Each structure stands twice: as C-alpha cells, then as structure tokens.
C-alpha cells in the first residue's frame, strides 16, 4: 500500500473532515485476526502505529484509530489495509534487497511489488478487488508530477476499468501485464533494464526525491 | 409375507467417493464379522459410507441414533401390552442380530455407558445377545455385523476402554479439495467450477478451528450450500445461509467469516 499512501492520505483527510468519530483498531482486533487467518492461514500479530499500514517481521502495524463516519466504513478500511499487508506475508519474499537503488527506483519497485501482490491475491480471492479499488483515487486531475504519476500507475495496475491517458502510465501497464495479462511482472532482484525503462519519467521538473522517499515501500 | 428387515434394505446404490482403500478394509473386516468403529469429524461421510457398504454387501442396515436417553431396552427390546395381552418386541439391535443385518449405532458415545455395554457379548467370539427379559439367549445370525461411529473432539465423551478395544477402527477425515469438489457437484447438482468455489470457502472456514470455531464447515454443509445454489440462490447467499450463519453465533467470528465470504467471491 506504499504507493497508495499519499492518495490514501488525501482520502483520509477527506474522510476525517466528514467524520464525527473514530473507530479504535483494538475494537476490531479479534475479527481482523480471524479474517486474516481465513484468507491465507497467515497469523500475523497486529499492533498500533501512528501511521500505517506497514509490516515489521510478522507484525502488521495499523493506525490505532481510524476516522470514519461509521463503524462499517472503518471495518472496511482496516480489512483492506490488513489484507494487503497479509498479502505481502503470503506472496512477497521475506527480504527484498534494495541496496544500491536510488529513491525513485525503490519507489517504483515497491509500487510494482504492491501491484503484484494485489494481482495474485485477487486471482485467489476475487472479492478483494472490490475492497482495494476504491482506495485508488488518483486521476489525471492530480497532475503529472512524480508522486501523482506513481499513484495513477498504481491505480492503473489494480483497476482494469481505469484508462489513464498518460503515456508513462500506459507503458507501466504494458510492462506489468505479460502474456496476454495472464501473468504479472515479478521482480525478484532489482533489474536495471526494467526499472530504468520505467524510471525514465517524462521531464516535468526537478526530480522529486523527497516525494520518492515518502513512497518507498517496506523494502527490508 | 415380507421377509424380515426388507424395509431396511437399501435399494439403490448410495453415492460414495472413496478417499483411500476404506472399502477394501471394511470388506475384509466384514468377511470375518469383526465389529467396526468409524471415527471422524461430523459430516465427513461416515454414515454414507456405512450405507454404501450395506448396499454393496447386500445386507439390511438397521440404524440407531444414539443419545443420552437411550436405554438398554431401547436397543434390546421390551414387552408391550396391547389388547391381546403382552407381546415381546425386538429392539433394533436384536432385530439385526436375529435376522442378519448390519446394526449401525451412530454417535455411540452419546449413549450412556451402561447402555452400550449390552453390545459386549455380540462383539467377541460369543456373538450372542442375552435377552433376560424373555429368558432367551439369542445367537447372532451368521451375517450379523455391528458398526458404530463417533466424532472425536475435545468436547466429545470418551468411550470406555473395555468397549473401544472390541472394535477395529477406520479413521475418516475431510476429503481432499479435489474429492470434496466432486462430492459437492454430484450431490448438489451444481457445476464443478461452482463446487470448487464452495469447497475453497469451506477450506477457509476450517482455518478457524480452535480460533472461534469448534469445527469448520463439514462436507455435508458444503453440499447444502451447493443445493441452495442449484435452487437459484447466489453463491454468497447460499454460503451465508448454509455455512456462515450455521457455524457460529459469536459476533467476532461471524464478522470475520462474512468478510472472508466477501473476499472469496
């Protein structure tokens, strides 16, 4: 969910503006753990964090409170976040060696791994797509900056109904979906050719390294 | 005049999908009239297996659903009083022993221990049943065999060792997903793809065994979900009715299963 976080941050601020209450994660702890156990037999520990979600070892860290207009909305958000994180535990390698990569490449690899995990998860559990697609809200109206393009690409990789006109987003989709979209790109090691190809962003301004650093997925 | 126990004969082959060589094993035990104990989770096919074997061996099948109120006379028989006086009525165990049927005591551990001990003389080399109420010593028909079943588990009664050790045992488990899919498709009438989806969800419920559920969905429950789909319900409605709401009343567990159902389809 790394690449989705800034958009999600926008979403969170919008929800918070309309929310009159928040829901504590701990009130959903037991159903959340049982939910994850049914999906992939993973049994991660759940813990609170100021921000999240993120994974450390076998522990999924989620925000302690979720601003939400209602408990059902909070439950849906926590499910989506926890399922995405648990998907990494089920499908991602334990350690992804990102040494020697710059922040842009790391952000890209994180985005691609997020998308790969979600693609595999949706193949096994098609209902998860309904849970995740609404969290990807980037559109061309967000602009063509680095951060916005990454979020637009992330949306393009999960939402088959989203048609982004930007050539770079379209290139990313072509690289990601292989073999007539029956398979997805899996980068087990940083592959300079693939990453450099995709990292060749159109010149829109000074490289936004701070934005890339914010978006670095949990590559550890 | 109808032959005894004709009403207990199984006319058509009950569908049964073997998981291993249990058919061969049971046939070998029956050839020597060895008493059989079938154990396994509820709804995994033990009773269907007994029905299939009774049909296969062409024996009548007398079934008793054991419970805590079952007394020895319920198995053996009792004197009845009617307009013509008193008459003896054989119980199901006596009927089977007298006329050569297979007697199946389902959920045998649910019966009290002082009831189940009446089967002891039938389960060793004596093969006899004392009917003290009518001063009769019944020697079992050569074709008589005894089969019992129960569901092992932490909340299940223990069977007395003196009873248990009189039996040979077959352990049953939930079938593999491939076999279970074939069973659900055949028994419910849904297509194989739909049956596979139901089985996949059933597998997910079993991951909560010991974590909110005593047992996950049984094969029987999955067949019922398939039957509801065949009747026109959506997969989600069928699985909610036959599996989620049938498995638990606990809010947290139900919430997790409902979410898993949403993720599955």
Interface residues (C-beta under 8 A of the other chain):
Chain A: X30 X31 X32 X33 X34 X35 X37 X38 X39 X41 X75 X79 X83 X125 X126 X127 X128 X130 X131
Chain B: X204 X205 X207 X208 X211 X212 X251 X252 X253 X255 X256 X257 X259 X260 X261 X262 X263 X264 X265
